[in-house]
Amino acid sequence: MVQRRHLLGLASAALAAPALLGPRPARAEEVTLRLHHFLPAVSNVHRNFLAPWAKKVEEASAGRLKIRIFPAMQLGGAPPQLYDQARDGVADIIWTLPGYTAGRFPRIEALELPFTANRSGLANARATQAFAERHLADEFGEVHPLCFWSHDGGLIHSRSPVRKLEDLRGMKLRFPTRQAGEGLRALGAAPVGMPVPQVPEALTQGVLDGAVVPWEVVPSIKLQELVRNHTAFPGSPTFYVATNVLAMNKAKYQSLPADLRAVLDAQSGQAAAAMVGAMLDEQAVIVSEQARRRGNTLIELEPAEAERWRAACAPVTEAWLGQMQGRNVDGAALLADARALFARYAA
């Protein structure tokens, strides 16, 4: 009897063995994406938008979709090459300014024309994303855009104070976009185009007298230590903004499992635009106060003076409309919709 029970036990073990040794259920696929951008890890967009956004994506995917961020061009190249890096798969995701490749994205320039956008980062970010959904699918068709935004109203940061048009005459000022450069030229300044990481060295070497950037960029390039004057514009519309895009390699996006694409989609578009826009407005308050505490001079143009600047920049918009006509682009319709969206989201 004991021997029979022993034989039955051996038989049961033999039957169980294939189940133990057979294929186990496949583990859900895990993906890590590389996000590349041009500012250091201490920059506000990195610390207060990209890193928290990446964490939200990871948490929403239960850890299956991770985003590893490479700041300060760590994957190589220069800031104007970032868009092509996303297109070509050098990076999976990039953050860049379309304005770094002047004239390549003509439709998005409608948002960057002088005295078109709001002073509020949240309003500008949401309006820019809405504009992109309506008008920019073809222009950015080589990549999969995750989010578009425009920053809050840019300022003039300069060695000598700027309170009126005449103060700008001949001043060498860095600009980020073609339209900001044209606006500065119309105002009598000497515009110098360059990506923002080059600004500190250019100021130190005397290539620049100042730069136009929003408040949130200032600490990442220590601009508050290099210049002592910061000129803002009253109310809306503001002098200039630059558009930004968070874009993904199209093939990489399409290769994701459907559920991970859904996670990424839920954290993109207006959800991401609202996140970055709120950060911009928050940092404008924090950074401007830091500059004030250093003893720097914060200037806001008088409304009548700002109107002089606006009138001086009107030919820039007229010239752009003519250029768009030459490219068979309905610039007037784009500009009208841009202004309507900025007004809608400012309300």
URLINSUL-V477403 format. One record per pair of residues at least 4 apart in sequence whose C-alpha atoms are under 7 Angstrom apart, sorted by the first residue. I is the first residue (numbers start at 1). J is the second residue. D is the distance in whole Angstrom. If there is no record, write none. Layout:
# URLINSUL-V477403
{{I/J/D} {I/J/D}}
This chain:
# URLINSUL-V477403
{{1/5/6} {2/6/6} {3/7/6} {4/8/6} {5/9/6} {6/10/6} {7/11/6} {8/12/6} {9/13/6} {10/14/6} {11/15/6} {12/16/6} {13/17/6} {16/20/6} {17/21/6} {18/22/6} {29/64/7} {30/64/4} {30/65/6} {31/64/6} {31/65/5} {31/66/6} {32/65/6} {32/66/5} {32/67/6} {32/68/7} {33/66/6} {33/67/5} {33/68/6} {33/92/6} {34/67/6} {34/68/5} {34/69/6} {34/91/6} {34/92/5} {34/93/6} {35/67/7} {35/68/6} {35/69/5} {35/70/6} {35/91/6} {35/92/6} {35/93/4} {35/94/5} {36/69/6} {36/70/5} {36/71/6} {36/73/7} {36/75/7} {36/91/6} {36/93/6} {36/94/5} {36/95/7} {37/70/7} {37/71/5} {37/72/6} {37/73/6} {37/94/6} {37/95/5} {37/96/7} {38/71/6} {38/72/4} {38/73/5} {38/79/6} {39/43/6} {39/71/6} {39/72/5} {39/197/7} {40/71/5} {40/72/5} {40/220/7} {41/46/6} {41/47/7} {41/71/6} {42/46/7} {42/47/6} {42/220/6} {43/47/6} {43/217/7} {43/220/5} {44/48/5} {44/216/6} {44/217/7} {45/49/5} {45/50/6} {46/50/5} {46/51/6} {47/51/6} {48/52/6} {48/279/7} {49/53/6} {49/275/7} {49/276/6} {50/54/6} {51/55/6} {52/56/6} {53/57/6} {54/58/6} {54/67/6} {55/59/6} {56/60/6} {57/61/6} {57/65/7} {57/263/7} {57/264/6} {57/267/7} {58/62/6} {58/63/5} {58/64/7} {58/65/5} {58/66/5} {59/63/6} {60/263/6} {61/65/6} {61/260/7} {61/263/6} {65/260/7} {70/74/6} {70/75/7} {73/77/6} {73/78/7} {77/81/6} {79/195/7} {80/100/5} {80/101/6} {81/85/6} {82/86/7} {82/94/6} {82/96/6} {83/87/6} {83/94/7} {83/96/7} {84/88/6} {85/89/6} {85/90/5} {85/91/6} {86/90/6} {86/91/5} {86/92/6} {86/93/6} {86/94/6} {86/143/7} {86/247/7} {86/248/6} {86/249/5} {87/142/6} {87/143/5} {87/249/5} {89/249/6} {92/248/6} {92/249/5} {92/252/7} {93/246/7} {93/247/6} {93/248/4} {93/249/6} {94/246/6} {94/247/5} {94/248/7} {95/245/6} {95/246/5} {95/247/7} {96/244/6} {96/245/6} {96/246/7} {97/243/6} {97/244/5} {97/245/6} {98/105/7} {98/243/7} {98/244/6} {99/176/6} {99/177/4} {99/178/6} {100/176/7} {100/177/6} {100/195/7} {102/177/7} {102/178/6} {105/139/6} {109/113/6} {110/334/6} {110/335/5} {110/338/7} {111/116/7} {111/117/7} {111/338/6} {112/179/6} {112/240/6} {112/241/6} {112/242/6} {112/243/7} {113/179/5} {113/240/7} {113/317/6} {114/179/7} {114/180/7} {114/183/6} {114/239/5} {114/240/5} {114/313/6} {115/237/5} {115/238/5} {115/239/5} {115/240/6} {115/310/6} {116/237/5} {116/238/7} {116/339/6} {117/124/7} {117/237/5} {117/238/6} {117/241/7} {117/342/6} {118/123/7} {118/124/6} {118/153/7} {118/236/5} {118/237/5} {118/238/6} {118/342/6} {119/152/5} {119/153/4} {119/235/6} {119/236/5} {119/237/7} {119/238/6} {120/124/6} {120/152/5} {120/153/7} {120/281/6} {121/125/6} {121/150/7} {121/151/5} {121/152/4} {121/277/5} {121/278/7} {121/280/5} {121/281/5} {122/126/6} {122/274/6} {122/277/4} {122/278/5} {122/281/7} {123/127/6} {123/342/7} {123/345/5} {123/346/5} {124/128/6} {124/149/7} {124/150/5} {124/151/6} {124/152/7} {124/342/6} {125/129/6} {125/149/4} {125/150/5} {125/151/7} {125/273/5} {125/274/7} {125/277/5} {126/130/6} {126/149/7} {126/270/6} {126/273/6} {126/274/6} {126/345/7} {127/131/6} {127/341/5} {127/342/5} {127/345/6} {128/132/6} {128/148/6} {128/149/5} {128/150/6} {129/133/6} {129/147/7} {129/148/5} {129/149/6} {129/269/7} {129/270/6} {129/273/7} {130/134/6} {131/135/6} {131/338/7} {132/136/5} {132/148/7} {133/137/7} {136/140/6} {137/141/6} {143/247/6} {143/248/6} {143/249/5} {143/250/5} {144/247/6} {144/248/5} {144/249/6} {144/250/5} {145/246/6} {145/247/4} {145/248/6} {146/246/5} {146/247/5} {146/248/7} {146/268/5} {146/269/6} {147/245/6} {147/246/5} {147/268/6} {147/269/5} {147/272/6} {147/273/6} {148/244/6} {148/245/5} {148/246/6} {148/273/7} {149/243/6} {149/244/5} {149/245/7} {149/273/6} {150/241/6} {150/242/6} {150/243/4} {150/244/6} {151/214/7} {151/241/6} {151/242/6} {151/243/7} {151/280/7} {152/214/7} {152/241/7} {152/280/6} {152/281/7} {153/214/6} {153/238/6} {153/240/6} {153/241/6} {154/212/6} {154/213/5} {154/214/4} {154/240/6} {154/241/6} {155/212/5} {155/213/6} {155/214/6} {155/230/7} {155/231/6} {155/232/5} {156/211/6} {156/212/5} {156/213/7} {156/230/6} {156/231/5} {156/232/7} {157/210/5} {157/211/5} {157/212/6} {157/227/7} {157/229/6} {157/230/4} {157/231/6} {158/209/6} {158/210/4} {158/211/7} {158/227/5} {158/228/7} {158/229/5} {158/230/6} {159/209/6} {159/210/6} {159/227/5} {159/228/6} {159/229/6} {160/229/6} {161/229/5} {162/167/5} {162/168/7} {162/231/6} {163/167/7} {163/301/6} {164/305/6} {165/187/7} {165/309/7} {168/188/6} {168/189/5} {169/188/5} {169/189/5} {170/188/6} {170/189/5} {170/190/5} {171/189/5} {171/190/5} {171/209/6} {172/189/6} {172/190/5} {172/191/6} {172/192/7} {172/208/5} {172/209/5} {172/210/7} {173/189/7} {173/190/6} {173/191/5} {173/192/6} {173/208/6} {173/209/6} {173/210/5} {173/211/5} {173/212/7} {174/191/6} {174/192/5} {174/193/6} {174/194/6} {174/208/7} {174/210/6} {174/211/4} {174/212/6} {175/180/6} {175/181/5} {175/191/6} {175/192/6} {175/193/5} {175/194/7} {175/211/7} {175/212/6} {176/180/7} {176/193/6} {176/194/6} {176/195/6} {176/242/7} {177/181/6} {177/242/6} {178/182/6} {179/183/6} {180/184/6} {180/240/6} {181/185/6} {181/191/6} {182/186/6} {182/316/6} {183/187/6} {183/313/6} {183/316/6} {184/188/6} {184/189/5} {184/191/6} {185/189/5} {185/190/6} {185/191/6} {186/312/6} {186/313/6} {187/309/7} {187/312/6} {187/313/7} {194/198/7} {197/221/7} {198/202/6} {199/203/6} {200/204/6} {200/221/6} {201/205/6} {202/206/6} {202/207/5} {202/208/6} {203/207/6} {203/208/5} {203/209/6} {203/210/7} {213/217/6} {215/284/5} {215/287/6} {215/288/7} {216/280/6} {216/283/5} {216/284/6} {216/287/7} {217/221/7} {218/222/6} {218/223/5} {218/224/6} {219/223/6} {219/224/7} {222/226/7} {223/227/6} {224/228/6} {224/291/6} {228/296/5} {228/297/6} {229/296/6} {229/297/5} {229/298/6} {230/297/6} {230/298/5} {230/299/6} {231/298/6} {231/299/5} {231/300/6} {232/299/6} {232/300/5} {232/301/6} {233/238/6} {233/239/7} {233/300/6} {233/301/6} {233/306/7} {234/300/6} {234/301/6} {234/303/6} {248/253/7} {249/253/6} {250/254/6} {251/255/6} {252/256/7} {256/260/6} {256/261/6} {257/261/6} {258/262/6} {259/263/6} {260/264/6} {261/265/6} {262/266/6} {263/267/7} {264/268/6} {267/271/6} {267/272/6} {268/272/5} {269/273/6} {270/274/6} {271/275/6} {272/276/6} {273/277/6} {274/278/6} {275/279/6} {276/280/6} {277/281/7} {278/282/6} {279/283/6} {280/284/6} {281/285/7} {282/286/7} {283/287/6} {284/288/6} {285/289/6} {286/290/6} {287/291/6} {288/292/6} {289/293/6} {290/294/6} {291/295/7} {291/296/6} {292/296/5} {292/297/7} {292/298/7} {301/305/6} {301/306/6} {302/306/6} {303/307/6} {304/308/7} {305/309/7} {306/310/6} {307/311/6} {308/312/6} {309/313/6} {310/314/6} {314/318/7} {315/319/6} {316/320/6} {317/321/6} {318/322/6} {319/323/6} {320/324/6} {321/325/6} {321/331/5} {321/332/6} {322/326/6} {323/327/7} {324/328/6} {324/329/5} {324/330/7} {324/331/5} {325/329/6} {325/330/6} {325/331/7} {330/334/6} {331/335/6} {332/336/6} {333/337/6} {334/338/6} {335/339/6} {336/340/6} {337/341/6} {338/342/6} {339/343/6} {340/344/6} {341/345/6} {342/346/6} {343/347/6}}
